[in-house]
Amino acid sequence: MKRLLRSTALSIVIAGTFWGTSTFAQQSGEVVRQIVVQGTQRIEPETVRSYMVIAEGDAFDAQRIDQSLKSLFATGLFADVALRREGDRLVVSVVENPIINRIAFEGNRRMKDDTLQTEVQLRPRVVYTRTKVQNDVKRILDLYRRSGRFAATVEPKVIQLPQNRVDLVFEINEGPATYVSGINFVGNRAYSDGKLRDVIRTKEARWYRFLSQDDTYDPDRLTFDRELLRRFYLSNGYADFRVNSAVAELTTDRANFVITFTVEEGDRYKVGTTEVNTTLRDLDVESLRALVATDAGDWYSAEDVEETIQKLTDAVGNKGYAFVDVRPRLDRDRENRVVNIAYDIQEGPRVFVERIDISGNVRTLDRVIRREFRLVEGDAFNVAKLRRSRQRIRDLNFFENVEVENVPSEVAPDRTVIKVDVQEKSTGELSFGVGWSTSNGALFDVSTRERNLLGKGQDLRLGAMLAQRQTQVDFSFTEPYFMGRNVVAGVDIFALNTELQEESSYDSSSVGGALRTGYQISEALRQDVKYTLRRDKVENVADLASRYIREQEGTATVSSLAQFLTYDKRDSRIEPTEGYFLRLGTEFAGLGGTERFVRVTGGGGYYYPLGDQFVLGTTLSGGYILGLGEDIRINNRFYLGGDSLRGFRTAGVSPRDKATGDALGGLWMYNGTLQLNAPLGLPQELGLTGKIFTDFGGIGETDSAVSADVNQSSMIRVSVGFGVTWRSPLGPINLDIGFPVVQESFDETENLRFNFGTRF
């Protein structure tokens, strides 16, 4: 502001000086014979003259001199500029803005220097101006306020250096965090304040939220909370819902915020009639009615409407209609409180993809992003395929943010340009892990991984684990698009040593490698093939071990080829809440090596949501191994117990030597689980989930000759129990308590099973 006033005042003075003589100068022919530049250090005088409107040979004109003054100030190169006339010379005196030598931050403990450096616009070797500094101060304050520190202050300090250089230091006083002490709702009748607090992202300050920033005030998060409330109500039948206001007020001590949402719920609507109409020729509407996600009498849900639009768009597109526009028409019957929904399927505008522009990818190659697109240049534009392409790019997990949009082409009205803007994130990992499990005891592991090697999307991993009862070293490399095709190829090398003295009185070791490949037959169906070559060794057999184990002491070589077919329709592979999956695998050993067998495995699962956070899941799996002219070695057989049959020890369900109690394994097995995951009534951010389960399974006889000294039974075993899963800040913790209700006398049980592990 001071500089602007100075510039304005100087302009008035210059204008007053030259105004009275300008007309006379032009009439008498007085011109600027010479422009003299004074005060420059880094900038050449000719550069100064190039910014001026008036030049040598021009008449002395007050207006042009005034424009020259403003032009010089606008460059940002000068802290001060003065113009004066000396005879037929125009003298320009300048004071150059200094050059920034270094930028430093002091007092920042919550924010790293790298984070602040990316926020400010000034850089070393850039011209220093007060305006730019004040803008950077504002950006830093905004960054702190978004993290809940409204009391933060930033004071820029300038340290003068020789040669008109300066060091710029931002002195930061972060101040205390400004927490949200209360969240209130006004106008809500259908849902309690507690329920709505679970819906929004902002949380009230509590002691257990010490690792979260959701309990600090953030205006941007408050805007997001308004949208979350809107989605929640619209998905539960409140079609007229709106948030009238969201106000954050400081408490009297100015230490905390109290947030108040004023909402207007309106009436709750049910679905009346649903129709599917079309203007497309030869399109069978009846075949599409089954895709409608809502039935008459259901509560109206905006999510169901969006899901139906997506399904109809995909189904019609698969029938060969490239240009489709599905629009829902909602007819509210306020008297009867129903919403009649009509889905109109029309021919959309004939638009083709002109080109795909990608920006923001520094490391990742363009082709890694392009191959995830369901559209290419020249294709008919399809909104559903564009949405699917965006999701596939996000699923790469290479980018912090992915924005995909289409804009009209400047070439032709029937063309569109797809713009992709990505923000890369770190894809390298160096992790160390500690933990404890019932099966392996205390453990420590270390691994390094790069998920986007050289920007090509390749996955490289090297890891090692050391536990009380197991050690493992493994290396893997995966090429997601082998030879430019949509085929995954990879290689694995591993070495594994396991102590099995408690279960079967021996130790096992395996060293080998595998080659694998796989491809998607469709979005849900996948085929994988794997070749494995490994050397298995049964060693350290106890003197009192079963004779069936002592007979197998030594080394064997397995050369096997396996295939796996998976059909997956779950909403999430990590924490599914609905959907199902099916899996079938076969393995043939005998392509060289010493072992010859055929193994068949299969399984599936189904997940059904019973209500808010209640999920009922059931899984079933089984397997059978057949020796081709020889017995099956002990380490290739099936065992049940531990995680596969809670309530029983690892390998606790198995044919067993009567004298020694050693588990010998069976030739076939099956097991299943019925489990209900349910909330515990605690805040969601605690990450605690309860579960009630029943496990069941059975196992076949061992490959050794049946004799009186082996206990074996194919009778079903059943256990029931409950447990808790805690997604703690230190890693996942699982606690299961199981009780066998159907068992054999020689089975080994285990009521408590605990697993803890973390990586950092």
C-alpha positions in Angstrom: 0.0 0.0 0.0 2.8 2.4 0.9 4.5 1.7 -2.4 1.3 2.3 -4.3 0.8 5.6 -2.5 4.4 6.6 -3.3 3.9 5.6 -6.9 0.7 7.6 -7.2 2.2 10.7 -5.5 5.3 10.5 -7.7 3.1 10.2 -10.7 1.1 13.3 -9.7 4.4 15.3 -9.2 5.8 14.2 -12.5 2.5 14.9 -14.2 2.4 18.4 -12.6 6.0 19.0 -13.6 5.5 18.0 -17.2 1.9 19.0 -17.8 2.5 22.7 -18.1 5.3 22.2 -20.6 4.0 19.3 -22.6 2.1 21.3 -25.2 4.9 23.8 -25.6 7.4 21.0 -25.8 5.6 19.3 -28.6 5.0 22.6 -30.5 8.6 23.8 -30.0 10.0 20.4 -30.9 11.7 19.7 -27.6 12.5 16.0 -27.4 14.2 13.6 -25.2 17.8 13.6 -26.4 19.0 11.0 -23.9 17.6 8.7 -21.2 20.1 8.2 -18.4 19.6 5.3 -16.0 21.1 5.4 -12.5 21.2 3.0 -9.6 21.3 -0.3 -11.5 23.5 -3.2 -10.2 22.3 -6.4 -11.7 20.0 -5.1 -14.4 21.4 -3.6 -17.6 20.4 0.0 -18.3 19.1 -1.0 -21.7 16.7 -3.5 -19.9 15.3 -0.6 -17.9 14.8 1.5 -21.1 13.0 -1.5 -22.7 10.3 -1.4 -20.0 9.6 2.4 -20.6 6.9 3.7 -22.9 8.9 6.8 -23.7 12.1 6.5 -25.7 14.9 8.7 -26.9 13.7 11.0 -29.7 10.2 11.2 -28.3 8.8 14.5 -27.2 8.6 15.2 -23.4 5.1 14.0 -22.6 3.8 13.8 -19.0 1.3 11.0 -19.8 3.9 8.8 -21.4 6.4 9.5 -18.6 3.7 8.6 -16.0 3.0 5.3 -17.9 6.8 4.6 -18.0 6.9 5.0 -14.2 4.0 2.6 -13.7 5.5 0.1 -16.1 8.8 0.0 -14.2 7.1 -0.5 -10.9 4.9 -3.3 -12.4 8.0 -5.3 -13.3 8.6 -6.1 -9.6 12.3 -5.5 -10.1 12.5 -2.2 -8.3 11.8 -1.1 -4.7 11.8 2.6 -5.8 11.8 4.5 -9.1 12.2 8.3 -9.7 12.1 10.2 -13.1 13.3 13.8 -13.5 14.1 16.1 -16.4 17.6 17.7 -16.7 17.6 19.9 -19.7 17.0 17.6 -22.7 17.8 14.5 -20.7 15.4 12.2 -18.8 17.1 10.8 -15.7 15.7 7.5 -14.4 16.9 6.6 -10.8 16.0 3.1 -9.6 16.6 1.1 -6.4 16.6 -2.6 -7.3 14.8 -5.2 -5.2 17.3 -7.6 -3.7 17.7 -11.2 -4.8 16.8 -13.9 -2.3 19.8 -16.0 -1.3 18.1 -18.4 1.0 14.7 -19.1 2.6 14.5 -20.6 6.1 11.8 -21.4 8.6 12.1 -21.1 12.3 9.8 -22.3 15.1 7.9 -24.8 13.0 7.6 -28.1 14.9 4.3 -29.4 13.6 5.0 -28.6 9.9 8.1 -29.9 8.2 10.3 -27.5 6.2 9.5 -29.5 3.0 5.8 -29.0 3.5 6.2 -25.2 4.0 8.6 -24.9 1.1 6.1 -26.4 -1.3 3.5 -23.9 -0.1 5.4 -20.6 -0.5 5.9 -19.1 -4.0 9.3 -17.4 -3.3 12.4 -19.3 -4.1 16.2 -18.7 -3.9 17.6 -16.6 -6.8 14.1 -14.9 -7.2 13.6 -11.2 -6.8 12.4 -10.2 -3.4 9.2 -8.1 -3.1 7.1 -7.2 -0.1 3.9 -8.2 -1.9 5.2 -11.7 -2.6 6.4 -12.1 1.0 2.9 -11.1 2.4 1.3 -13.5 0.0 3.5 -16.3 1.3 2.8 -15.4 4.9 -0.9 -15.7 4.1 -0.4 -19.2 2.5 1.5 -20.4 5.6 -1.2 -19.1 7.9 -3.8 -20.9 5.8 -1.8 -24.1 6.0 -1.7 -23.9 9.8 -5.4 -23.0 10.0 -6.3 -26.0 7.9 -4.5 -28.1 10.5 -6.5 -26.5 13.4 -4.0 -23.9 14.6 -5.7 -20.5 14.3 -3.4 -18.9 16.8 -0.4 -19.3 14.6 1.6 -16.2 13.7 4.2 -15.7 11.0 6.8 -12.9 11.0 9.1 -12.5 8.0 12.6 -11.3 8.7 15.0 -10.0 6.1 18.8 -10.4 6.6 20.8 -8.1 4.4 23.8 -9.6 2.6 26.4 -8.1 0.2 25.7 -7.6 -3.5 22.1 -6.7 -2.8 21.1 -10.2 -1.6 19.0 -11.1 1.4 18.2 -14.1 3.4 14.4 -14.5 4.1 13.5 -16.1 7.4 9.9 -16.9 8.4 9.7 -16.8 12.1 6.7 -19.0 13.1 4.8 -19.2 16.4 2.6 -22.2 15.9 0.5 -21.6 19.0 -1.8 -24.1 20.5 -4.2 -26.2 18.4 -7.7 -24.9 18.2 -9.9 -27.9 19.0 -13.6 -28.5 18.4 -15.1 -28.8 21.9 -18.7 -29.3 20.8 -20.8 -30.2 17.7 -24.5 -29.4 17.9 -27.4 -30.0 15.5 -30.5 -27.9 15.2 -33.6 -29.1 13.4 -32.9 -32.9 13.4 -35.7 -35.1 14.5 -35.2 -38.4 12.8 -31.6 -38.9 13.9 -29.9 -38.0 17.1 -27.0 -35.7 17.5 -24.7 -38.7 18.2 -25.7 -40.4 15.0 -25.1 -37.3 12.9 -21.7 -36.8 14.6 -20.7 -40.3 13.3 -21.7 -39.2 9.8 -19.5 -36.1 9.6 -15.7 -36.0 9.4 -15.2 -33.4 12.1 -15.1 -34.8 15.6 -15.3 -33.5 19.1 -12.0 -33.3 21.0 -11.3 -36.5 23.0 -8.2 -37.9 24.6 -8.1 -41.0 22.3 -8.0 -38.8 19.2 -4.4 -37.7 19.9 -3.2 -39.2 16.6 -5.9 -37.6 14.5 -6.5 -34.0 13.3 -10.3 -34.5 12.8 -11.0 -32.8 16.2 -9.4 -29.5 15.1 -11.3 -26.8 13.3 -10.9 -26.8 9.5 -13.3 -24.6 7.3 -12.7 -26.9 4.3 -13.6 -29.9 6.3 -16.7 -28.2 7.5 -17.8 -27.8 3.8 -17.2 -31.5 3.3 -19.3 -32.2 6.4 -22.2 -30.4 4.8 -22.0 -32.7 1.8 -21.7 -35.8 4.0 -24.9 -34.8 5.8 -26.7 -34.2 2.5 -25.6 -37.6 1.1 -26.6 -39.4 4.3 -30.2 -38.0 4.4 -30.7 -38.4 0.7 -29.7 -42.0 1.0 -32.2 -42.6 3.7 -35.3 -41.2 2.0 -35.2 -37.5 2.9 -35.4 -36.1 -0.6 -36.1 -32.5 0.6 -33.2 -32.3 3.1 -30.9 -29.3 3.2 -28.3 -27.8 5.5 -29.3 -24.2 6.2 -26.1 -23.2 7.9 -22.9 -24.5 9.5 -21.5 -22.0 12.0 -18.3 -22.2 14.0 -18.0 -20.0 17.0 -15.1 -19.5 19.3 -15.6 -20.2 23.0 -15.3 -17.3 25.5 -11.7 -18.2 26.3 -10.9 -18.3 22.5 -9.3 -21.7 22.9 -11.9 -23.9 21.2 -14.6 -23.9 18.6 -18.3 -24.9 18.9 -19.9 -25.9 15.6 -23.6 -25.8 15.0 -25.3 -27.3 12.0 -28.9 -26.1 11.3 -30.7 -28.7 9.1 -34.1 -29.0 7.6 -34.9 -32.7 7.3 -38.3 -32.5 5.5 -40.5 -35.6 5.0 -39.2 -39.1 4.4 -40.2 -40.5 1.1 -40.7 -44.1 -0.1 -40.3 -45.2 -3.7 -43.6 -45.3 -5.6 -43.4 -46.5 -9.1 -40.3 -47.1 -11.1 -40.2 -47.1 -14.9 -37.6 -47.5 -17.6 -38.4 -45.7 -20.8 -36.4 -45.3 -24.0 -36.4 -43.6 -27.3 -33.8 -46.0 -28.8 -35.0 -48.3 -31.5 -34.7 -52.1 -31.0 -33.8 -51.7 -27.3 -35.6 -54.3 -25.1 -36.7 -52.3 -22.0 -38.0 -55.3 -20.2 -34.5 -56.8 -20.0 -33.3 -53.7 -18.2 -35.9 -53.5 -15.5 -34.1 -56.1 -13.3 -31.2 -53.6 -13.1 -33.3 -51.1 -11.1 -31.9 -51.1 -7.6 -35.1 -49.9 -5.9 -38.5 -51.5 -5.6 -41.9 -50.0 -4.8 -42.2 -49.5 -1.0 -38.4 -49.1 -0.4 -37.2 -46.0 1.2 -35.9 -43.6 -1.4 -32.1 -43.5 -1.8 -30.1 -41.2 -4.0 -27.3 -43.8 -3.9 -29.6 -46.4 -5.4 -30.6 -44.0 -8.1 -27.0 -43.3 -9.0 -26.2 -47.1 -8.9 -29.2 -47.7 -11.3 -28.0 -45.1 -13.7 -24.5 -46.7 -13.8 -25.9 -50.2 -14.4 -28.3 -49.0 -17.1 -25.5 -47.1 -18.9 -23.2 -50.0 -18.8 -25.8 -52.5 -19.9 -27.0 -50.4 -22.8 -23.5 -49.7 -23.8 -22.7 -53.4 -23.9 -25.6 -53.9 -26.3 -23.8 -51.7 -28.9 -25.3 -48.3 -28.2 -22.3 -46.0 -28.1 -24.2 -42.8 -27.3 -26.4 -43.2 -24.3 -27.8 -40.6 -21.9 -29.7 -42.0 -18.8 -31.6 -39.3 -17.0 -33.8 -40.0 -13.9 -37.1 -38.1 -13.5 -38.2 -37.7 -9.9 -41.9 -36.9 -9.3 -42.5 -36.2 -5.6 -45.9 -36.9 -4.3 -45.7 -34.8 -1.2 -49.2 -35.8 0.0 -48.5 -39.5 0.0 -44.8 -39.1 0.6 -43.6 -41.2 -2.3 -41.2 -40.5 -5.1 -42.0 -41.9 -8.5 -38.9 -42.6 -10.5 -38.6 -42.8 -14.3 -35.3 -43.6 -16.0 -35.3 -42.1 -19.5 -32.8 -43.7 -21.8 -32.1 -41.4 -24.7 -29.6 -41.2 -27.4 -26.8 -38.9 -26.2 -24.9 -36.4 -28.3 -22.6 -38.1 -30.8 -19.3 -37.1 -29.4 -15.9 -38.8 -30.1 -12.7 -38.6 -28.1 -10.3 -36.3 -29.9 -7.3 -36.8 -27.6 -6.3 -37.6 -24.0 -4.0 -35.0 -22.3 -2.1 -36.1 -19.2 -0.4 -33.6 -16.9 1.2 -33.7 -13.4 3.1 -37.0 -13.9 6.7 -36.3 -13.2 8.0 -39.9 -12.7 5.2 -42.0 -14.1 5.3 -42.6 -17.8 2.3 -41.5 -19.9 1.7 -45.1 -21.1 1.2 -46.4 -17.5 -1.7 -44.0 -17.2 -3.1 -44.4 -20.7 -3.3 -48.2 -20.5 -5.8 -47.9 -17.6 -8.2 -46.0 -19.9 -11.3 -47.8 -21.2 -11.3 -45.1 -23.9 -8.8 -44.3 -26.6 -8.5 -41.5 -29.2 -11.3 -41.9 -31.8 -13.7 -43.9 -29.6 -17.2 -42.8 -29.0 -17.3 -40.9 -25.7 -18.9 -42.8 -22.9 -19.4 -41.4 -19.4 -19.5 -44.8 -17.7 -16.2 -45.8 -19.3 -14.7 -42.4 -18.3 -15.7 -43.0 -14.7 -14.3 -46.5 -14.8 -11.0 -45.2 -16.2 -10.7 -42.7 -13.4 -11.3 -45.5 -10.8 -8.6 -47.7 -12.5 -6.1 -44.9 -12.4 -6.8 -44.3 -8.7 -6.5 -48.0 -8.0 -2.9 -47.9 -9.2 -2.2 -46.2 -5.9 0.6 -44.1 -7.5 -1.1 -40.8 -7.1 -2.2 -38.6 -4.2 -5.0 -37.0 -6.3 -6.5 -37.9 -9.7 -8.8 -35.5 -11.6 -10.3 -36.6 -15.0 -12.6 -34.4 -16.9 -13.7 -33.9 -20.5 -13.9 -30.5 -22.2 -15.2 -29.4 -25.6 -12.8 -29.5 -28.5 -11.7 -26.3 -30.2 -11.6 -28.2 -33.5 -15.1 -29.6 -33.9 -18.3 -29.6 -31.9 -18.6 -33.4 -32.0 -15.2 -33.9 -30.4 -14.1 -33.9 -26.8 -10.8 -33.7 -25.1 -10.2 -35.8 -21.9 -7.9 -34.0 -19.5 -6.1 -36.0 -16.8 -4.4 -34.2 -13.9 -2.5 -36.3 -11.4 -0.5 -35.5 -8.3 2.1 -38.1 -7.6 3.0 -39.5 -4.2 5.8 -41.6 -2.9 5.6 -45.2 -4.0 8.8 -46.4 -2.3 8.6 -48.1 1.0 11.2 -49.0 3.6 9.4 -50.7 6.5 10.4 -52.4 9.7 7.9 -54.5 11.6 7.5 -56.0 15.0 4.7 -58.2 16.4 3.6 -61.3 18.0 1.3 -64.1 17.0 0.1 -67.3 18.6 1.6 -69.4 15.7 5.1 -67.9 15.3 5.7 -66.0 18.6 7.6 -62.7 18.6 8.6 -61.6 15.1 10.6 -58.9 13.4 10.6 -58.1 9.7 12.2 -55.6 7.3 11.3 -55.0 3.7 11.9 -52.5 0.9 9.5 -52.1 -1.9 9.0 -49.8 -5.0 5.5 -50.1 -6.5 6.3 -47.8 -9.5 9.8 -48.8 -10.5 11.3 -46.2 -12.9 7.9 -44.8 -13.5 6.9 -47.9 -15.4 4.3 -49.3 -12.9 6.5 -52.3 -12.1 6.5 -53.7 -8.5 9.8 -54.7 -6.9 10.0 -56.1 -3.3 12.7 -57.6 -1.1 11.8 -58.7 2.4 13.0 -60.7 5.4 11.2 -61.9 8.6 12.7 -63.4 11.7 10.4 -65.0 14.2 10.8 -67.4 17.1 9.4 -70.3 15.0 9.9 -69.1 11.5 12.4 -67.2 9.3 11.7 -66.1 5.7 13.5 -64.2 3.0 11.7 -63.4 -0.3 12.1 -61.4 -3.5 9.4 -60.6 -6.0 9.1 -58.6 -9.2 5.9 -57.9 -11.1 5.4 -56.5 -14.6 1.7 -55.4 -14.8 1.7 -55.1 -18.6 4.0 -57.8 -20.0 5.3 -57.1 -23.5 2.8 -54.2 -23.8 -0.3 -56.5 -23.3 -2.8 -56.6 -20.5 -1.0 -59.5 -18.9 0.6 -59.6 -15.5 4.0 -61.4 -15.3 6.2 -61.9 -12.2 8.9 -63.8 -10.6 9.3 -64.9 -6.9 12.4 -66.2 -5.1 12.0 -67.4 -1.5 13.6 -69.2 1.4 11.5 -70.4 4.4 12.4 -72.2 7.6 9.6 -73.3 10.0 9.9 -74.9 13.4 7.2 -77.6 13.8 8.5 -79.4 16.8 5.3 -78.7 18.8 3.0 -79.9 16.1 4.9 -82.7 14.4 8.4 -83.0 16.0 10.4 -81.8 13.0 11.6 -78.6 11.2 10.8 -77.8 7.6 12.7 -75.7 5.1 11.8 -74.6 1.5 14.0 -72.9 -1.0 12.8 -72.1 -4.5 11.2 -69.7 -7.0 8.1 -69.2 -9.1 7.1 -67.7 -12.4 3.6 -66.4 -12.6 1.3 -64.7 -15.0 -2.4 -63.6 -15.0 -4.9 -61.6 -16.9 -8.5 -60.3 -16.5 -11.0 -62.2 -18.6 -13.6 -59.5 -17.6 -13.8 -56.9 -14.8 -14.8 -59.6 -12.3 -13.2 -62.8 -13.7 -9.4 -63.4 -13.5 -7.1 -66.2 -14.6 -3.7 -66.8 -13.0 -1.0 -69.4 -13.9 2.0 -70.2 -11.7 5.0 -72.5 -12.1 6.9 -73.3 -9.0 10.2 -75.1 -8.5 11.3 -75.6 -4.9 13.3 -77.9 -2.7 11.6 -79.1 0.5 13.5 -80.5 3.4 12.3 -82.4 6.5 15.1 -82.1 9.1 15.9 -82.0 12.8 13.4 -84.9 13.4 13.1 -85.7 17.1 14.3 -89.1 18.3 10.9 -89.8 19.7 9.0 -88.6 16.6 6.4 -90.7 14.8 7.9 -93.3 12.6 5.8 -91.9 9.7 7.8 -88.7 10.0 11.2 -90.3 10.5 10.6 -92.2 7.3 10.3 -88.9 5.4 13.4 -87.2 6.8 15.4 -85.8 3.9 15.0 -83.7 0.8 12.4 -83.6 -2.0 12.1 -81.5 -5.1 8.7 -80.2 -6.2 8.2 -78.9 -9.8 4.5 -77.9 -10.2 2.2 -76.0 -12.5 -0.9 -74.4 -11.0 -3.8 -72.3 -12.3 -6.3 -70.3 -10.4 -9.7 -68.9 -11.6 -11.2 -66.1 -9.5 -14.6 -64.4 -9.9 -14.8 -61.5 -7.5 -17.9 -59.2 -7.0 -17.1 -57.9 -3.6 -17.2 -54.2 -2.9 -13.7 -54.4 -1.3 -11.1 -57.1 -1.2 -9.7 -55.9 2.2 -12.9 -55.2 4.2 -15.9 -56.4 2.2 -19.4 -55.4 3.3 -21.4 -56.9 0.4 -20.9 -59.1 -2.6 -19.4 -62.5 -3.2 -16.4 -64.3 -4.7 -15.6 -67.8 -6.1 -12.1 -69.3 -6.5 -11.0 -72.6 -8.1 -7.4 -73.8 -8.2 -5.6 -76.9 -9.6 -1.9 -77.8 -9.2 0.0 -80.6 -11.0 3.4 -81.7 -9.7 5.5 -84.0 -11.8 7.2 -81.8 -14.4 10.5 -83.1 -13.2 11.4 -83.2 -9.6 10.8 -86.1 -7.2 7.1 -85.4 -6.2 4.1 -86.3 -8.3 0.6 -85.3 -7.3 -2.5 -83.3 -8.3 -4.0 -80.8 -5.9 -7.5 -79.3 -6.3 -8.7 -76.4 -4.1 -11.8 -74.3 -4.2 -13.8 -71.9 -2.2 -16.0 -68.8 -2.0 -17.6 -66.3 0.2 -20.7 -64.2 0.5 -21.1 -60.9 2.4 -24.4 -59.3 3.3 -25.0 -56.0 5.1 -27.6 -56.4 7.8 -27.6 -52.7 8.8 -25.4 -49.9 9.7 -21.9 -51.5 10.2 -23.4 -54.9 10.6 -22.0 -57.4 8.1 -22.8 -61.1 7.9 -20.1 -63.1 6.1 -19.8 -66.7 5.2 -16.9 -68.5 3.6 -16.3 -72.1 2.5 -13.1 -73.7 1.2 -11.9 -77.2 0.6 -9.1 -79.2 -1.0 -8.0 -82.6 -2.2 -4.6 -84.0 -3.1 -4.0 -87.2 -5.0 -0.6 -88.9 -5.2 0.4 -90.2 -8.6 1.9 -93.5 -7.8 3.5 -92.5 -4.5 2.7 -91.2 -1.1 2.2 -87.5 -0.3 4.9 -86.1 1.8 3.9 -84.6 5.1 4.6 -81.0 4.2 2.2 -81.2 1.2 -0.8 -82.4 3.2 -3.7 -80.5 4.7 -4.0 -79.3 8.3 -6.8 -77.5 10.1 -6.6 -75.2 13.2 -5.4 -71.8 14.2 -6.7 -69.2 11.8 -8.5 -71.7 9.7 -10.5 -73.3 12.6 -10.5 -71.1 15.7 -10.8 -72.9 19.0 -8.2 -75.5 17.8 -4.4 -75.1 17.8 -2.5 -74.8 14.6 -2.6 -78.3 13.0 -4.8 -79.2 16.0 -7.2 -81.0 13.7 -5.3 -83.7 11.8 -4.6 -87.5 11.7 -2.3 -88.0 14.7 0.2 -90.6 15.9 -1.3 -92.2 19.0 2.0 -92.7 20.7 3.7 -89.3 20.0 0.8 -87.0 19.3 2.5 -85.8 16.1 0.2 -84.3 13.5 0.5 -86.2 10.2 -1.8 -84.2 7.9 -4.7 -85.4 5.7 -5.4 -85.9 2.0 -8.4 -83.7 1.9 -10.1 -81.1 4.0 -13.0 -78.6 4.1 -13.7 -75.7 6.4 -16.1 -72.8 6.6 -17.0 -69.8 8.7 -20.1 -67.9 9.5 -19.3 -64.6 11.1 -21.1 -61.4 12.1 -19.1 -58.3 12.3 -20.8 -55.7 14.5 -20.0 -52.3 16.1 -19.2 -52.2 19.8 -21.0 -48.9 20.4 -17.7 -47.0 20.6 -16.6 -44.1 18.4 -15.7 -45.3 15.0 -12.3 -43.7 15.0 -11.2 -46.0 17.7 -11.2 -48.7 15.1 -12.7 -51.4 17.3 -15.0 -53.9 15.7 -16.6 -56.9 17.4 -17.4 -60.3 15.9 -19.3 -63.4 16.6 -18.4 -66.5 14.7 -18.8 -70.2 14.2 -16.1 -72.2 12.4 -16.5 -75.8 11.1 -14.4 -78.2 9.2 -13.2 -81.7 8.6 -10.1 -83.5 7.4 -9.4 -86.8 5.7 -7.1 -89.7 6.5 -3.3 -89.5 6.2 -1.4 -91.0 3.3 0.3 -93.5 5.5 -1.2 -96.9 5.7 -4.1 -97.0 8.2 -3.1 -98.8 11.3 -4.0 -99.0 14.9 -1.4 -96.5 16.0 -2.9 -93.6 14.0 -5.9 -91.6 15.3 -7.9 -90.2 12.3 -11.5 -89.2 11.8 -13.3 -87.4 9.1 -16.0 -86.3 11.5 -17.0 -82.6 11.4 -15.5 -80.3 14.0 -17.4 -77.2 15.1 -16.4 -74.2 17.3 -18.1 -71.0 18.4 -16.6 -67.8 19.7 -16.3 -64.1 19.6 -13.5 -61.6 19.2 -12.4 -58.1 18.6 -10.4 -56.5 15.8 -8.6 -53.2 16.6 -7.2 -51.2 13.7 -4.8 -49.5 16.1 -2.3 -46.8 15.2 0.4 -49.3 15.8 -1.0 -51.9 13.5 -3.9 -54.4 13.3 -4.6 -56.4 16.5 -6.9 -59.5 16.4 -8.1 -61.2 19.5 -10.3 -64.4 19.1 -11.7 -66.6 21.8 -13.1 -69.9 20.5 -14.7 -72.9 22.1 -14.8 -76.3 20.4 -18.3 -77.7 20.6 -17.8 -80.8 18.4 -14.3 -82.4 18.5 -12.4 -85.7 18.7 -10.6 -86.7 21.8 -7.2 -86.5 20.1 -7.7 -83.0 18.7 -5.6 -80.2 20.3 -7.6 -77.1 21.3 -6.7 -73.5 21.9 -9.2 -71.1 23.3 -7.3 -67.8 22.9 -5.7 -66.6 19.7 -3.9 -63.3 19.5 -2.1 -61.6 16.6 -0.4 -58.3 16.6 1.9 -56.7 14.1 2.9 -53.3 12.7 5.1 -51.6 10.2 6.7 -48.2 10.5 
